[in-house]
Amino acid sequence: MDIEARLEQISTVILQLDDSKVPRNIRRGAKESVELWLLNKNKEMDVRIAMTQSKLEELGQDPNIPMEYGTLVFQINTALEQLLAEIL
């Protein structure tokens, strides 16, 4: 599977944060990280992945994020880290 297809899959998982149990600022941040960084083909691949990781890390450290979604963010960041290691 190519990198773009894997990024699409990861973006689908990130968008699972769009849940009423998740505070609005975290939902908005997750959506922005996908639209502005992860799927933005105008940027370099490594920058897209690294910036998405950074944004998600910020969201995951928010004290208002429900525990199960904090775990999801950690798992997404792990997958992004593996992708980044593959392309570098």
Secondary structure, DSSP 8 states (H G I E B T S, - for coil): --HHHHHHHHHHHHGGG-STTS-HHHHHHHHHIIIIIIT-TTS-HHHHHHHHHHHHHHHHT-TTS-HHHHHHHHHHHHHHHHHHHHH-
